[in-house]
């Protein structure tokens, strides 16, 4: 397996981050310049080119277009915000773009995705027609982020969860079980993150009400709690939610569990 060439704007410089990525996927970094990239491709055994679209200048955008239309012997991964990904998808269907990764994304998740791509490259590559279908599927999947409803009576916890999840998902919040039921009468999220311990109407009662309504009884639910108690966990899981997450688990584990579920 050859090397990974990582192209990013000259305005971005983070040595520690570069080292971490290089350590995990064996990449080397270059500025976005078509002539230099062409020389690197011709001189070395490069299996994959990753183009990071963040903060690229107009000149660098022009160079990216030249790279994608002129160097067709190497597959690409494009990483960037949805608007940028759309531009390059429409303009460069002839390029071997294997994957579009919407940012922001956790570094660990990004690296794991690249490693999976490199493993697949060890097998035979699909033909151009199949690559276009793959690219279209990726863009469609990134079009609409998964919609999460977070239910918690703690306003600080709601704000924290929203800040953690908003970059990757569409997030709605409800401050009580009753508010969650009212919300579900109007909208159907892809997943509910439900605090177990709430006053008046706790998580168990709220989940019972959700399961009793035909219109939204099948919406998946993850319980959230700040208490690590075996009896509480057993009681919660008796209602068969799709998962159970401790609030103390931290944002990376929270996101990885949600992404693994989808």
C-alpha positions as CSV (number, residue, x, y, z in Angstrom):
1,X,0.0,0.0,0.0
2,X,1.4,3.4,-1.0
3,X,1.4,6.7,0.8
4,X,-1.4,9.1,1.5
5,X,-1.0,12.7,0.3
6,X,-2.8,15.2,2.4
7,X,-3.5,18.6,0.7
8,X,-4.5,21.6,2.8
9,X,-4.5,25.4,2.7
10,X,-1.2,27.1,3.4
11,X,-3.1,29.2,5.9
12,X,-3.6,26.1,8.1
13,X,-0.6,25.1,10.2
14,X,-0.9,22.7,13.1
15,X,2.3,20.6,13.6
16,X,0.9,18.5,16.5
17,X,-2.2,17.7,14.4
18,X,-0.1,16.9,11.3
19,X,2.0,14.6,13.4
20,X,-1.0,12.8,14.8
21,X,-2.6,12.2,11.4
22,X,0.8,11.1,9.9
23,X,1.3,8.7,12.8
24,X,-2.1,7.0,12.3
25,X,-2.4,6.9,8.5
26,X,1.1,7.4,7.2
27,X,0.3,10.6,5.3
28,X,2.5,13.5,4.3
29,X,1.4,17.1,3.8
30,X,1.6,19.5,0.9
31,X,0.2,22.8,0.0
32,X,-2.5,22.9,-2.7
33,X,-0.5,23.3,-5.9
34,X,-1.2,21.3,-9.0
35,X,2.3,21.2,-10.4
36,X,3.8,20.0,-7.1
37,X,1.1,17.4,-6.6
38,X,1.7,16.1,-10.1
39,X,5.4,15.7,-9.4
40,X,4.7,13.9,-6.2
41,X,2.3,11.5,-7.9
42,X,4.7,10.8,-10.7
43,X,7.6,10.3,-8.4
44,X,6.1,8.2,-5.6
45,X,3.8,5.4,-4.8
46,X,0.7,7.4,-3.7
47,X,-2.5,5.4,-3.0
48,X,-4.8,8.2,-2.0
49,X,-5.0,12.0,-2.0
50,X,-7.0,13.8,0.7
51,X,-8.0,17.4,0.0
52,X,-9.1,19.4,3.0
53,X,-11.2,22.3,1.8
54,X,-11.2,24.4,5.0
55,X,-10.0,28.0,4.5
56,X,-8.8,27.5,0.9
57,X,-8.2,30.7,-1.0
58,X,-9.6,31.5,-4.5
59,X,-6.2,30.6,-5.9
60,X,-6.1,27.3,-4.1
61,X,-9.7,26.6,-5.3
62,X,-8.4,27.0,-8.8
63,X,-5.5,24.6,-8.1
64,X,-7.9,22.0,-6.6
65,X,-10.0,22.1,-9.8
66,X,-6.9,21.6,-11.9
67,X,-5.7,18.7,-9.7
68,X,-9.1,16.9,-9.9
69,X,-9.5,17.3,-13.6
70,X,-5.8,16.8,-14.5
71,X,-4.6,14.0,-12.3
72,X,-6.9,11.1,-12.8
73,X,-4.7,8.2,-11.8
74,X,-5.1,8.5,-8.0
75,X,-8.4,8.3,-6.0
76,X,-9.4,11.2,-3.8
77,X,-11.2,12.0,-0.5
78,X,-12.6,15.5,-0.1
79,X,-13.2,16.8,3.4
80,X,-15.1,20.1,4.0
81,X,-18.3,21.8,4.8
82,X,-21.4,20.7,2.8
83,X,-21.5,23.8,0.5
84,X,-17.9,23.2,-0.6
85,X,-18.5,19.5,-1.1
86,X,-21.4,20.2,-3.4
87,X,-19.3,22.5,-5.6
88,X,-16.6,19.9,-6.2
89,X,-19.1,17.1,-6.6
90,X,-20.9,18.9,-9.4
91,X,-17.7,20.0,-11.1
92,X,-15.6,16.9,-10.9
93,X,-17.6,13.7,-11.5
94,X,-14.9,12.4,-13.7
95,X,-12.4,12.4,-10.9
96,X,-12.0,9.3,-8.7
97,X,-13.6,10.8,-5.6
98,X,-14.1,7.9,-3.3
99,X,-15.6,9.7,-0.4
100,X,-16.9,13.1,0.7
101,X,-16.5,13.7,4.5
102,X,-18.5,16.5,6.0
103,X,-16.7,18.6,8.6
104,X,-16.4,19.4,11.4
105,X,-15.8,15.8,12.5
106,X,-13.9,14.3,15.4
107,X,-10.3,13.5,14.5
108,X,-10.5,9.9,15.7
109,X,-13.6,9.4,13.5
110,X,-11.9,11.0,10.5
111,X,-8.8,8.9,10.9
112,X,-10.9,5.7,11.2
113,X,-12.8,6.5,8.0
114,X,-9.6,7.1,6.1
115,X,-8.2,3.8,7.4
116,X,-11.3,2.0,6.2
117,X,-10.9,3.5,2.8
118,X,-7.2,2.5,2.7
119,X,-8.2,-1.1,3.5
120,X,-10.7,-1.1,0.7
121,X,-8.1,0.2,-1.7
122,X,-6.2,-3.0,-1.1
123,X,-9.0,-4.6,-3.1
124,X,-10.0,-3.9,-6.7
125,X,-11.3,-0.4,-7.3
126,X,-14.8,0.1,-8.7
127,X,-15.1,1.5,-12.2
128,X,-15.9,5.1,-12.9
129,X,-19.7,4.6,-13.2
130,X,-19.8,2.9,-9.8
131,X,-17.6,5.7,-8.3
132,X,-20.2,8.3,-9.5
133,X,-23.0,6.3,-7.8
134,X,-20.9,6.0,-4.6
135,X,-20.2,9.8,-4.7
136,X,-23.9,10.6,-5.2
137,X,-24.9,8.4,-2.3
138,X,-22.3,10.1,0.0
139,X,-23.6,13.6,-0.9
140,X,-27.2,12.6,-0.4
141,X,-26.4,11.1,3.0
142,X,-24.6,14.2,4.1
143,X,-27.4,16.5,2.8
144,X,-29.6,16.0,5.8
145,X,-27.9,15.5,9.2
146,X,-29.6,13.1,11.6
147,X,-32.2,14.9,13.8
148,X,-31.7,14.4,17.6
149,X,-34.2,15.4,20.3
150,X,-32.4,15.9,23.7
151,X,-34.7,15.8,26.7
152,X,-33.4,17.1,30.0
153,X,-34.7,19.3,32.8
154,X,-31.2,20.6,33.4
155,X,-30.7,23.7,31.2
156,X,-26.9,23.6,31.6
157,X,-26.9,20.0,30.5
158,X,-29.1,20.8,27.5
159,X,-26.8,23.7,26.4
160,X,-23.7,21.5,26.8
161,X,-25.2,18.6,24.8
162,X,-26.3,21.0,22.1
163,X,-22.8,22.5,21.8
164,X,-21.3,19.0,21.6
165,X,-23.8,17.6,19.1
166,X,-24.7,20.6,16.9
167,X,-21.6,20.4,14.6
168,X,-22.6,16.9,13.5
169,X,-26.3,16.7,13.9
170,X,-29.5,18.7,13.8
171,X,-30.4,19.1,17.5
172,X,-33.8,20.0,19.1
173,X,-34.3,20.2,22.9
174,X,-37.1,19.7,25.4
175,X,-37.0,20.7,29.0
176,X,-39.4,18.1,30.3
177,X,-41.1,14.8,29.3
178,X,-44.3,16.7,28.6
179,X,-42.5,19.1,26.3
180,X,-40.9,16.1,24.5
181,X,-44.4,14.6,23.9
182,X,-45.7,17.9,22.6
183,X,-42.6,18.2,20.2
184,X,-43.2,14.6,18.9
185,X,-46.8,15.5,18.0
186,X,-45.3,17.9,15.4
187,X,-41.9,16.4,14.5
188,X,-40.3,13.0,14.3
189,X,-36.6,13.1,15.1
190,X,-34.2,10.2,14.1
191,X,-33.2,9.6,17.8
192,X,-34.2,10.8,21.2
193,X,-31.7,11.3,24.0
194,X,-33.8,11.1,27.1
195,X,-32.6,12.0,30.6
196,X,-33.6,9.3,33.0
197,X,-34.0,11.4,36.2
198,X,-36.4,14.3,35.7
199,X,-39.0,15.8,38.1
200,X,-42.8,15.3,37.6
201,X,-42.5,13.0,34.5
202,X,-39.2,11.1,34.6
203,X,-37.5,9.2,31.8
204,X,-39.3,5.9,32.4
205,X,-42.7,7.6,32.3
206,X,-41.7,9.6,29.2
207,X,-40.6,6.5,27.4
208,X,-43.8,4.7,28.3
209,X,-45.8,7.6,26.8
210,X,-43.6,7.5,23.6
211,X,-44.1,3.8,23.2
212,X,-47.9,4.1,23.7
213,X,-48.3,6.5,20.7
214,X,-48.7,4.8,17.3
215,X,-47.3,7.8,15.4
216,X,-43.9,7.9,17.1
217,X,-43.6,4.7,19.2
218,X,-40.8,3.4,16.9
219,X,-38.5,6.4,17.3
220,X,-35.3,5.0,18.9
221,X,-34.4,6.2,22.4
222,X,-31.2,6.4,24.3
223,X,-31.4,7.0,28.0
224,X,-29.0,9.5,29.5
225,X,-28.1,9.6,33.2
226,X,-25.5,11.0,35.6
227,X,-25.9,8.1,37.9
228,X,-24.0,4.8,37.5
229,X,-26.3,2.4,39.3
230,X,-26.8,-1.2,38.4
231,X,-30.4,-1.4,39.6
232,X,-31.3,1.8,37.8
233,X,-29.7,0.6,34.6
234,X,-31.6,-2.7,34.9
235,X,-34.9,-0.9,35.4
236,X,-34.3,1.4,32.5
237,X,-33.3,-1.4,30.1
238,X,-36.5,-3.3,30.9
239,X,-38.3,-0.8,28.7
240,X,-36.0,-1.8,25.8
241,X,-34.5,1.6,24.8
242,X,-31.9,1.3,22.0
243,X,-29.1,2.4,24.4
244,X,-28.0,3.8,27.7
245,X,-25.3,6.5,28.0
246,X,-23.7,7.9,31.2
247,X,-23.4,11.7,31.0
248,X,-19.9,11.3,32.5
249,X,-18.8,9.3,29.5
250,X,-17.6,12.4,27.7
251,X,-18.4,14.0,24.3
252,X,-16.2,11.7,22.1
253,X,-17.8,8.5,23.5
254,X,-21.3,10.1,23.2
255,X,-20.8,11.0,19.6
256,X,-19.2,7.6,18.7
257,X,-22.2,5.7,20.2
258,X,-24.7,7.8,18.3
259,X,-22.7,7.5,15.0
260,X,-22.4,3.7,15.6
261,X,-26.1,3.5,16.0
262,X,-26.8,5.2,12.7
